[in-house]
Amino acid sequence: MQNKIAAPRLVNMDVFLFSVAASIAALIGGYVAFCSRQKLNLALGFTAGLILGLVAFDLLPEIFEISASQNLDIMWPMIGLVSGFLLFHIVEKLILIHHGSESQYGPHQHPYVGVAGAVALSGHSFLDGLSIGIAFQINTAVGVAVAIAVIGHRFADGFNTTNVMLYHQNAPSRAKLMLMIAAAMPIIGGLTSLLFSLSESILGIYLGFFAGFLLYIGAADILPQAHSKGSSRWTILLTVGGAIFMFLITRLA
């Protein structure tokens, strides 16, 4: 288990700054939804690669290291991984927060459905900010890697928040309001994480849960969106590039 690289005050500032960056990414994603969807598939493909790389090259090795140092049965983090994957799959199907393709919504469009989806995505944004702070409790390298993936993910969710509001016939002003709320949530989540600390064993289990959540988001949400308008060579290359980029980040951090 690596020691923390920075002093607590500097770590707190890192959590705040990366949470702000995640909020800005959500606003940019929302702006793209308002203005243009051209080349969005390229950004989403790269984000999916980032998430896959984060899980494979950073979170899973960290889980194994924590388990070894704390004599934690590796089965517990793996149960967390499966639980994270299945929980968000169930939530997605129950409250319809998945918006990979507009065709799946069917013919019925109601403003309250869009608001419900945007609220769910805002709660999701809070958890992303919380995850940034918790990752920095492990060490700075893990915190930075998680934050990079979350920032890319927030871009996609900012796009989705705006898109679902507009698709379900909400006024642009209301869509902008929900986008602002969703964009504020990572900051609130990041600051909330500074109010408590977790034991290393609990952190190991949480990392498993977070890894399962990210695998689901990357494989079942962002990657299908990237290819929803047809696969392209550049989208595939950027997905691979995102994974390679995260590998390099984790090796150099």
C-alpha positions as CSV (number, residue, x, y, z in Angstrom):
1,M,0.0,0.0,0.0
2,Q,1.5,3.3,-1.0
3,N,1.8,6.2,1.4
4,K,-0.1,9.3,0.7
5,I,2.0,11.6,-1.4
6,A,0.7,15.0,-0.4
7,A,-0.2,16.7,2.9
8,P,-3.9,16.6,4.0
9,R,-4.4,20.2,3.1
10,L,-3.0,19.7,-0.4
11,V,-5.1,16.6,-0.9
12,N,-8.2,18.5,0.1
13,M,-7.3,21.1,-2.5
14,D,-6.8,18.4,-5.1
15,V,-10.2,16.9,-4.3
16,F,-11.8,20.3,-4.7
17,L,-10.0,21.2,-8.0
18,F,-10.8,17.8,-9.6
19,S,-14.4,18.0,-8.5
20,V,-14.6,21.5,-10.1
21,A,-13.1,20.0,-13.3
22,A,-15.7,17.3,-13.3
23,S,-18.4,19.9,-13.0
24,I,-17.0,21.9,-15.9
25,A,-16.9,18.7,-18.0
26,A,-20.6,18.2,-17.3
27,L,-21.3,21.7,-18.4
28,I,-19.4,21.2,-21.6
29,G,-21.3,17.9,-22.3
30,G,-24.5,19.8,-21.8
31,Y,-23.4,22.5,-24.2
32,V,-22.6,19.9,-26.8
33,A,-26.2,18.5,-26.4
34,F,-27.6,22.0,-27.0
35,C,-25.5,22.9,-29.9
36,S,-24.2,19.9,-31.9
37,R,-23.7,16.2,-31.7
38,Q,-21.0,16.0,-34.3
39,K,-17.9,14.1,-33.3
40,L,-19.6,13.2,-29.9
41,N,-19.0,9.5,-30.6
42,L,-15.2,10.1,-30.7
43,A,-15.2,11.7,-27.2
44,L,-17.4,9.0,-25.8
45,G,-15.2,6.3,-27.3
46,F,-12.2,7.8,-25.7
47,T,-14.0,8.0,-22.3
48,A,-15.0,4.4,-22.5
49,G,-11.3,3.5,-23.0
50,L,-10.4,5.6,-20.0
51,I,-12.8,3.8,-17.8
52,L,-11.7,0.4,-18.9
53,G,-8.1,1.4,-18.4
54,L,-8.8,2.8,-14.9
55,V,-10.4,-0.5,-13.7
56,A,-7.8,-2.8,-15.3
57,F,-4.6,-0.9,-14.6
58,D,-5.4,1.0,-11.4
59,L,-8.4,-0.1,-9.3
60,L,-8.0,-3.8,-9.5
61,P,-4.2,-3.8,-8.7
62,E,-5.0,-1.4,-5.8
63,I,-7.7,-3.8,-4.5
64,F,-5.2,-6.7,-4.6
65,E,-2.6,-4.6,-2.8
66,I,-5.0,-3.5,-0.1
67,S,-6.3,-7.1,0.4
68,A,-2.7,-8.4,0.8
69,S,-1.6,-5.7,3.2
70,Q,-4.8,-5.9,5.3
71,N,-5.3,-9.7,5.2
72,L,-8.6,-9.0,3.6
73,D,-10.3,-11.9,1.8
74,I,-10.2,-10.9,-1.9
75,M,-13.7,-12.3,-2.2
76,W,-15.2,-9.3,-0.4
77,P,-13.9,-6.7,-2.9
78,M,-15.0,-9.0,-5.7
79,I,-18.5,-9.3,-4.2
80,G,-18.4,-5.5,-4.1
81,L,-17.5,-5.5,-7.8
82,V,-20.4,-7.7,-8.8
83,S,-22.8,-5.8,-6.5
84,G,-21.8,-2.5,-8.1
85,F,-22.3,-3.8,-11.6
86,L,-25.7,-5.4,-10.8
87,L,-27.0,-2.5,-8.6
88,F,-26.6,0.1,-11.4
89,H,-28.0,-2.3,-13.9
90,I,-31.1,-2.7,-11.8
91,V,-31.4,1.0,-11.1
92,E,-31.0,1.7,-14.8
93,K,-33.9,-0.6,-15.7
94,L,-36.1,0.6,-12.9
95,I,-35.9,4.3,-13.3
96,L,-34.7,4.6,-17.0
97,I,-31.6,6.6,-16.5
98,H,-29.9,4.9,-19.5
99,H,-30.1,7.1,-22.6
100,G,-27.7,5.5,-25.1
101,S,-30.2,5.7,-28.0
102,E,-33.2,7.9,-28.4
103,S,-35.1,5.2,-30.2
104,Q,-35.4,3.1,-27.1
105,Y,-37.7,5.6,-25.4
106,G,-40.8,4.7,-27.5
107,P,-43.5,7.1,-28.6
108,H,-44.5,8.5,-25.2
109,Q,-42.7,11.7,-24.2
110,H,-43.6,13.4,-20.9
111,P,-41.6,16.3,-19.2
112,Y,-41.7,14.6,-15.8
113,V,-39.9,11.6,-17.2
114,G,-37.1,13.8,-18.3
115,V,-37.0,15.5,-14.9
116,A,-36.9,12.1,-13.2
117,G,-34.0,11.0,-15.4
118,A,-32.1,14.2,-14.8
119,V,-32.6,13.9,-11.0
120,A,-31.3,10.4,-11.1
121,L,-28.2,11.5,-13.1
122,S,-27.7,14.3,-10.5
123,G,-27.6,11.7,-7.8
124,H,-25.1,9.8,-9.9
125,S,-23.0,13.0,-10.2
126,F,-22.9,13.3,-6.4
127,L,-21.5,9.8,-6.1
128,D,-18.9,10.6,-8.7
129,G,-17.6,13.5,-6.7
130,L,-17.7,11.3,-3.5
131,S,-15.6,8.7,-5.4
132,I,-12.9,11.3,-6.2
133,G,-12.6,12.2,-2.6
134,I,-12.5,8.6,-1.4
135,A,-9.9,7.7,-4.0
136,F,-7.6,10.5,-2.7
137,Q,-7.9,8.9,0.8
138,I,-6.0,5.9,-0.7
139,N,-3.3,7.9,-2.3
140,T,-2.7,10.7,-4.7
141,A,-2.0,8.5,-7.7
142,V,-5.3,6.6,-7.3
143,G,-7.1,9.9,-6.8
144,V,-5.7,11.4,-10.0
145,A,-6.5,8.3,-12.0
146,V,-10.1,8.1,-10.7
147,A,-10.6,11.8,-11.2
148,I,-9.5,11.6,-14.9
149,A,-12.0,8.9,-15.6
150,V,-14.8,10.7,-13.7
151,I,-14.1,13.9,-15.7
152,G,-14.6,12.0,-18.9
153,H,-17.7,10.3,-17.6
154,R,-19.2,13.6,-16.4
155,F,-19.0,14.9,-20.0
156,A,-21.2,12.0,-21.1
157,D,-23.6,12.6,-18.2
158,G,-23.9,16.3,-18.9
159,F,-24.8,15.5,-22.4
160,N,-27.3,12.9,-21.2
161,T,-28.9,15.2,-18.6
162,T,-29.6,17.9,-21.2
163,N,-30.6,15.4,-23.9
164,V,-33.2,13.6,-21.8
165,M,-34.8,16.9,-20.7
166,L,-35.1,18.2,-24.2
167,Y,-36.2,14.9,-25.6
168,H,-39.1,14.7,-23.1
169,Q,-40.3,18.2,-24.2
170,N,-39.0,20.2,-21.3
171,A,-38.2,23.9,-22.0
172,P,-34.6,24.7,-22.7
173,S,-34.5,26.9,-19.6
174,R,-35.6,24.0,-17.4
175,A,-33.0,21.8,-19.1
176,K,-30.3,24.3,-18.3
177,L,-31.4,24.4,-14.7
178,M,-31.1,20.6,-14.3
179,L,-27.8,20.7,-16.1
180,M,-26.5,23.3,-13.5
181,I,-27.8,21.1,-10.6
182,A,-26.1,18.0,-12.1
183,A,-22.9,20.0,-12.6
184,A,-22.8,21.2,-9.0
185,M,-23.2,17.7,-7.6
186,P,-19.6,16.5,-8.1
187,I,-18.4,19.5,-6.0
188,I,-20.8,18.7,-3.2
189,G,-19.9,15.1,-3.3
190,G,-16.1,15.8,-3.3
191,L,-16.5,18.2,-0.3
192,T,-18.7,15.7,1.5
193,S,-15.9,13.1,1.2
194,L,-13.6,15.4,3.3
195,L,-15.9,15.1,6.3
196,F,-15.1,11.4,7.0
197,S,-12.4,8.8,6.4
198,L,-12.6,5.0,5.8
199,S,-10.5,2.2,7.0
200,E,-8.3,0.5,4.4
201,S,-10.3,-2.7,4.5
202,I,-13.5,-0.7,3.8
203,L,-11.7,1.2,1.1
204,G,-10.8,-2.1,-0.6
205,I,-14.4,-3.2,-0.6
206,Y,-15.6,0.2,-1.8
207,L,-13.0,0.1,-4.7
208,G,-14.5,-3.2,-5.8
209,F,-18.0,-1.7,-5.8
210,F,-16.8,1.4,-7.7
211,A,-14.9,-0.8,-10.2
212,G,-18.2,-2.8,-10.9
213,F,-20.1,0.5,-11.3
214,L,-17.5,1.8,-13.8
215,L,-17.4,-1.4,-15.8
216,Y,-21.2,-1.2,-16.2
217,I,-21.1,2.5,-17.1
218,G,-18.3,2.0,-19.6
219,A,-19.6,-1.2,-21.2
220,A,-23.4,-0.7,-21.1
221,D,-23.8,3.1,-21.2
222,I,-20.9,5.1,-22.7
223,L,-19.6,2.5,-25.3
224,P,-23.0,1.8,-26.8
225,Q,-23.5,5.6,-27.1
226,A,-20.2,5.9,-28.9
227,H,-21.4,3.4,-31.5
228,S,-25.1,4.2,-31.6
229,K,-24.8,6.1,-34.9
230,G,-22.6,3.4,-36.4
231,S,-19.1,2.3,-35.6
232,S,-16.1,4.0,-37.1
233,R,-12.4,3.3,-37.2
234,W,-11.7,6.5,-35.3
235,T,-14.1,5.6,-32.5
236,I,-12.5,2.2,-32.0
237,L,-9.0,3.7,-32.2
238,L,-9.9,6.3,-29.6
239,T,-11.3,3.7,-27.3
240,V,-8.0,1.8,-27.5
241,G,-6.2,5.1,-27.1
242,G,-8.1,5.9,-24.0
243,A,-7.2,2.6,-22.4
244,I,-3.5,3.1,-23.3
245,F,-3.6,6.7,-22.0
246,M,-4.9,5.5,-18.6
247,F,-2.2,2.7,-18.6
248,L,0.5,5.4,-19.1
249,I,-1.1,7.6,-16.4
250,T,-1.0,4.8,-13.8
251,R,2.5,3.9,-14.7
252,L,3.8,7.4,-14.4
253,A,1.8,8.5,-11.4
